[in-house]
Amino acid sequence: MLNPDDREHTANDCLSNRDAYLAMFYFVDAYWQRGGRGDGSVTLLRHDLGPMADPDDENALMTTDPAFWTDWLAAVESARSRGLPTRL
């Protein structure tokens, strides 16, 4: 199994918050596509995470549920400040 810490990181490895959010959405979407949507919770998550172009700014991102972008930024800050979770 590949450990993300086993390789050297380069500047190209860094993602903006926007690109990282899109990567997370595509990860959840791939899980959903493979059939991991049994009880519907992943379906709801996938829908609420849904990225959309901001009609007021073509370079900006909106989410189906507006709170998700704020939640995402908080998660990014937690990842930066807290690191790995102590429990799952």
C-alpha positions in Angstrom: 0.0 0.0 0.0 1.3 3.5 -0.9 1.9 5.7 2.1 1.6 9.3 1.2 4.5 10.2 3.4 6.9 7.7 1.7 7.7 10.0 -1.2 9.2 13.4 -1.6 6.7 16.2 -1.9 7.2 18.8 -4.6 5.5 22.2 -5.2 3.3 20.4 -7.8 1.9 18.2 -5.1 0.2 21.1 -3.4 -3.5 21.8 -4.1 -5.5 24.9 -3.5 -8.4 24.6 -1.2 -10.7 24.6 -4.3 -8.8 21.8 -6.1 -8.5 19.7 -2.9 -12.3 20.1 -2.5 -12.9 18.9 -6.0 -10.5 16.0 -5.4 -12.5 15.0 -2.3 -15.8 15.3 -4.3 -14.4 13.1 -7.1 -13.3 10.6 -4.4 -16.7 10.4 -2.8 -18.3 10.3 -6.3 -16.1 7.3 -7.3 -17.1 5.5 -4.1 -20.8 6.2 -4.9 -20.4 5.0 -8.5 -18.9 1.7 -7.3 -22.0 1.1 -5.2 -21.0 2.3 -1.8 -24.3 4.1 -1.4 -26.3 1.4 0.5 -28.3 3.4 3.0 -28.5 6.6 1.0 -26.3 8.6 3.3 -23.5 8.7 0.7 -26.0 9.8 -1.9 -27.1 12.7 0.3 -23.4 13.5 1.0 -22.5 13.4 -2.7 -25.4 15.7 -3.5 -24.7 18.2 -0.8 -21.0 18.3 -1.7 -21.8 18.9 -5.3 -19.5 21.6 -6.8 -21.0 24.2 -9.1 -19.7 27.2 -10.9 -20.6 30.5 -9.2 -22.8 32.4 -11.6 -21.3 35.7 -10.4 -17.6 34.6 -10.8 -16.7 32.0 -13.3 -13.5 31.1 -11.4 -15.3 30.6 -8.1 -16.8 27.5 -6.7 -20.2 27.1 -5.0 -21.6 23.9 -3.4 -25.1 22.6 -3.5 -25.4 23.1 0.2 -23.7 26.5 0.9 -22.5 25.3 4.4 -20.3 22.7 2.9 -17.7 25.1 1.6 -17.4 26.7 5.1 -17.2 23.1 6.6 -14.5 22.2 4.1 -12.4 25.2 5.0 -12.7 24.3 8.7 -11.7 20.7 7.9 -8.6 22.0 6.0 -7.6 24.1 9.0 -8.1 21.1 11.3 -5.9 19.0 9.0 -3.2 21.6 9.1 -3.3 22.3 12.8 -4.3 18.9 14.3 -2.8 16.4 11.9 -3.9 12.8 12.1 -6.9 12.1 14.2 -6.3 10.3 17.5 -9.3 8.0 16.9 -11.5 7.0 14.0 
